[in-house]
Amino acid sequence: MALHRSNLPQLSGGDFLTDGGLETSLVFLHGIELPCFAAFPLVASEDGRETLRTYFNPYLEIARQRNLGFILDTVTWRANADWGAKLGYGARDLADILRMSVTFACELRNAFATKDTPIVINGIIGPRGDGYRADHRMGSEEAEQYHAPEVEVFCDTAADMVSAMTLTYPEEAIGIVRAAQTRGVPIAISFTVETDGRLPSGDTLQEAIRKVDDATGAGPIYYLINCAHPKHFESTVATQGPWLARIRGVRANASALSHAELDAATELDAGDPEDLGRRYRSLRDRLTGLCVLGGCCGTDHRHIAAICESCTPREAKPVTPSRGPTSARFGITRYAETNP
């Protein structure tokens, strides 16, 4: 059963897991060739869907065994116009892929969700560009027009929310948030950072969050950091300020290598799952709102299990429906209100 979009359970307490590094796991652990690093074509065939079930099932089992919630992503990180064109997919084809991805995620939810393991269907939007670089940047208006078709399709499906992952500069994030706001769908924004803790654009994480919140009236329901090892941003979040409360999710890489090094790697660097789990525990001490715990490149279910062990997750709590006005119903504290 679909959740009510004004009452997402991860905003009401309890921990929510995600999967790990989908694409790196499929390539290096499952031996699946992914042209343009795109997993979305798999959802169009029964063999592909079975591969995706094999990938997702261990993560969902961990959540169910531990009575934790789960944010279940669609496999659509590359399913936008530019990347789709490189793979021979037109606009109608991509819309069909987005719908099939949500349908597939709903099938998994039906198989694994319990009253103690709520599962949120999360429509994933990826960057127009590479995800590791901030070249060929769009302005916010162009970004809104570019990503609006993806948001539009997700809005008409059973997806509970959308998330834009691995963004490298704030203007693209602003455009995606505005597209989601226009269509009334909750949106989370995830930035990636380099080894110095800054976005590939050069913005600090604080600057990027401030720019997006200022331009959209604190539009995102929350922010995440993904596709970077905790070493790269631990010092960044070891500061003070209300902006830190806007970060509620981390999906870190297993490897401490830079983006450039990972791009050139021919073997998987799985890092140290136990060390990664301890670093999440340390991050939680600094990011008091951190409740979405998952992985990115190089991580698999072993890393998610280690994160659970280190963070001693709380059991999922019953959800109390929000009755506040639209501007506050997602539990958002506007940045401007806390940092004039």
C-alpha positions in Angstrom: 0.0 0.0 0.0 1.3 3.4 -0.9 2.1 5.8 1.9 0.5 9.2 2.1 3.1 11.7 0.8 2.4 14.2 3.5 3.3 11.6 6.2 6.6 10.0 5.3 7.6 7.7 8.2 11.3 8.5 8.2 10.3 12.0 9.3 8.6 10.7 12.4 11.4 8.8 14.2 13.3 5.6 13.8 16.0 4.5 11.5 15.7 3.7 7.8 18.1 1.7 5.8 18.9 1.9 2.1 20.7 -0.4 -0.2 24.4 0.0 -1.1 26.2 0.5 -4.3 23.8 -0.8 -6.9 25.9 -0.3 -10.0 29.2 -1.3 -8.6 27.7 -4.4 -7.1 26.1 -5.4 -10.3 29.3 -4.8 -12.3 31.9 -6.2 -9.9 30.0 -8.7 -7.8 27.4 -10.0 -10.2 29.3 -9.7 -13.4 26.6 -7.6 -15.2 27.7 -5.3 -18.0 26.2 -1.8 -17.5 26.8 0.5 -20.5 27.1 4.1 -19.3 26.9 2.7 -15.7 23.1 2.5 -16.2 21.1 -0.1 -14.3 17.6 0.9 -15.5 17.5 -1.3 -18.6 17.4 -4.3 -16.3 13.9 -3.5 -15.2 12.5 -4.1 -18.6 13.1 -7.9 -18.7 12.3 -10.7 -16.4 15.9 -11.8 -16.3 16.9 -8.3 -15.4 14.3 -8.0 -12.7 15.5 -11.3 -11.2 19.0 -9.9 -11.1 17.6 -6.9 -9.2 15.7 -9.0 -6.8 18.8 -11.0 -6.0 20.6 -7.7 -5.3 17.9 -6.0 -3.2 16.7 -9.0 -1.1 19.6 -9.2 1.3 19.1 -5.5 2.2 15.4 -5.9 2.7 16.0 -9.0 4.9 18.4 -7.0 7.1 15.7 -4.3 7.6 13.0 -6.8 8.3 15.1 -8.8 10.8 16.0 -5.7 12.7 12.5 -4.1 12.6 13.9 -1.1 10.7 12.3 1.0 7.9 13.7 0.9 4.4 14.0 3.6 1.7 13.6 1.5 -1.5 15.1 3.3 -4.5 14.0 2.9 -8.1 16.9 1.9 -10.4 16.7 5.1 -12.4 19.8 7.1 -11.6 20.8 7.3 -15.3 17.2 7.5 -16.7 17.3 11.1 -17.9 17.2 12.5 -21.5 21.0 12.8 -22.1 22.0 9.4 -20.7 18.9 7.7 -22.2 19.8 9.0 -25.7 23.3 7.5 -25.4 21.6 4.1 -24.8 19.0 4.5 -27.5 16.1 5.5 -25.2 13.7 8.3 -26.2 11.4 10.3 -23.9 8.5 7.8 -24.1 10.9 4.9 -23.5 12.3 6.5 -20.4 8.8 7.3 -19.1 7.9 3.7 -19.4 11.2 2.7 -17.6 10.4 5.0 -14.7 6.9 3.5 -14.4 8.2 0.0 -14.6 10.9 0.8 -11.9 8.2 2.0 -9.5 6.1 -1.1 -10.2 9.0 -3.3 -9.5 9.8 -1.5 -6.3 6.2 -1.9 -5.2 6.4 -5.6 -5.8 9.4 -5.8 -3.4 7.6 -3.7 -0.9 4.6 -6.0 -0.9 7.0 -9.0 -0.3 8.9 -7.4 2.6 7.0 -4.6 4.3 5.6 -5.2 7.8 4.2 -3.0 10.5 7.7 -2.7 12.0 9.4 -2.4 8.6 7.7 0.4 6.6 9.1 0.7 3.1 9.2 4.0 1.3 9.3 4.0 -2.5 11.8 6.5 -3.6 12.0 7.7 -7.2 15.6 8.4 -8.0 16.8 11.2 -10.2 20.5 11.4 -11.2 22.6 14.3 -12.4 22.4 15.3 -16.0 26.2 15.1 -16.1 28.8 12.6 -14.9 28.2 12.7 -11.2 31.8 13.3 -10.4 32.4 16.6 -12.2 30.6 19.9 -12.3 31.4 20.9 -15.8 28.6 21.8 -18.3 26.6 23.3 -15.5 23.0 24.4 -16.0 21.2 27.4 -14.4 18.4 26.6 -12.1 15.7 27.3 -14.7 17.3 25.1 -17.3 17.7 22.3 -14.6 14.0 22.6 -13.7 12.9 22.2 -17.4 15.4 19.4 -17.9 14.4 17.2 -14.9 10.6 18.1 -14.9 9.7 15.1 -17.1 11.2 12.7 -14.6 9.4 14.3 -11.7 6.2 14.4 -13.7 6.2 10.7 -14.3 7.1 9.8 -10.7 4.3 12.1 -9.5 1.8 10.0 -11.3 3.0 6.7 -9.9 2.9 5.0 -6.5 6.3 6.6 -5.6 6.1 8.1 -2.1 8.9 10.7 -2.8 11.7 11.5 -5.1 15.4 12.0 -4.4 18.1 13.6 -6.6 21.4 11.8 -5.9 25.0 12.6 -6.5 24.5 16.2 -7.4 27.7 18.3 -7.9 26.4 21.9 -7.8 23.5 23.7 -6.2 21.8 25.1 -9.3 20.8 21.7 -10.6 19.4 20.9 -7.1 17.4 24.1 -7.1 15.8 23.3 -10.4 14.9 19.7 -9.4 13.4 21.0 -6.1 11.3 23.5 -7.9 10.1 20.9 -10.3 9.0 18.7 -7.4 7.4 21.6 -5.6 5.3 22.5 -8.6 4.0 19.0 -8.6 3.5 18.6 -4.9 5.9 15.6 -4.4 8.3 15.4 -1.5 12.0 15.8 -2.6 15.3 15.0 -0.9 18.6 16.3 -2.2 21.9 14.4 -2.0 25.2 16.1 -2.7 28.5 14.5 -3.3 31.8 15.9 -2.1 35.5 15.6 -3.0 38.2 14.6 -0.7 38.4 18.2 0.7 34.7 18.1 1.7 33.6 20.5 -1.0 31.3 19.8 -3.8 32.9 19.4 -7.3 31.7 22.9 -8.0 33.8 24.2 -5.2 30.9 25.1 -2.9 31.1 24.0 0.7 28.3 21.7 1.8 27.0 24.4 4.0 26.9 26.9 1.1 25.2 24.4 -1.2 22.4 23.7 1.4 22.0 27.4 2.1 21.7 28.2 -1.6 19.1 25.6 -2.2 17.1 26.4 0.9 17.2 30.1 0.2 16.1 29.6 -3.4 13.3 27.2 -2.6 11.9 28.2 0.8 13.6 25.1 2.4 12.0 23.0 -0.2 13.8 19.7 0.3 12.4 17.5 3.1 16.0 16.8 4.0 19.5 16.5 2.6 21.9 13.6 2.2 25.6 13.1 1.4 26.5 10.3 -1.0 29.3 8.9 -3.1 32.1 10.0 -0.7 33.9 8.2 2.1 33.2 9.6 5.6 36.9 10.6 5.7 36.1 13.2 3.1 33.4 15.1 5.0 33.9 14.2 8.7 35.7 17.5 9.4 33.0 19.4 7.4 30.2 18.2 9.7 32.4 18.6 12.8 31.2 22.2 13.0 28.2 23.9 14.5 25.1 25.5 13.0 21.5 24.8 12.2 22.4 23.7 8.7 23.6 20.4 10.1 20.1 19.5 11.2 19.1 19.5 7.5 21.3 16.5 6.8 19.3 13.3 7.7 21.0 10.8 5.4 24.4 9.4 4.6 25.2 6.9 1.8 28.9 6.7 1.8 31.4 4.9 -0.4 33.3 1.9 0.8 36.5 3.3 -0.6 38.4 6.4 0.6 39.7 6.9 -3.0 39.0 10.2 -4.7 36.4 10.4 -7.5 39.1 10.5 -10.1 40.8 7.4 -8.7 37.4 5.5 -8.5 36.7 6.5 -12.1 39.9 4.9 -13.3 39.7 1.8 -11.0 39.4 -1.6 -12.7 38.8 -3.5 -9.5 36.3 -3.0 -6.7 37.6 -1.4 -3.5 35.3 -2.7 -0.8 37.2 -1.0 2.0 36.6 -2.1 5.6 32.9 -2.6 6.5 33.5 -2.5 10.3 35.5 0.7 10.0 32.8 2.2 7.9 30.2 1.3 10.5 32.3 2.9 13.3 32.6 6.1 11.2 28.8 6.2 10.8 28.5 5.9 14.6 30.8 9.0 14.8 28.8 10.8 12.2 25.6 10.2 14.1 27.1 11.9 17.2 27.6 15.0 15.1 24.5 14.8 12.8 21.8 14.4 15.4 19.0 14.1 12.8 20.8 11.3 10.9 18.3 8.5 10.4 18.7 7.3 6.7 21.7 4.9 6.7 22.9 3.4 3.5 25.8 2.9 1.1 27.1 4.0 -2.3 29.9 2.8 -4.5 31.7 -0.3 -3.4 29.3 -1.1 -0.5 27.0 -4.2 -0.3 24.8 -5.8 2.3 27.9 -6.6 4.5 28.5 -2.8 4.9 24.9 -2.1 5.7 24.9 -4.9 8.4 28.1 -3.4 9.9 26.6 0.1 10.0 23.6 -1.4 11.8 25.9 -3.1 14.4 27.8 0.1 15.1 24.9 2.5 15.2 22.7 0.2 17.4 19.6 1.2 15.5 16.5 2.0 17.3 13.4 -0.1 16.5 11.0 1.6 14.1 8.5 3.7 16.0 4.8 4.0 15.3 4.0 6.9 13.0 1.8 9.7 14.3 0.2 11.5 11.3 1.2 15.1 11.0 -1.7 17.7 11.2 0.3 20.8 10.6 0.0 23.2 7.6 1.7 22.4 4.3 4.8 24.5 5.0 5.5 22.5 8.1 3.9 19.1 7.4 7.1 17.4 6.5 8.8 18.4 9.7 11.0 21.0 8.1 12.6 23.8 10.0 13.4 26.5 7.5 17.0 27.5 7.4 16.2 31.2 7.4 14.1 30.8 10.6 17.0 29.3 12.5 19.9 31.2 10.9 18.7 34.8 10.1 
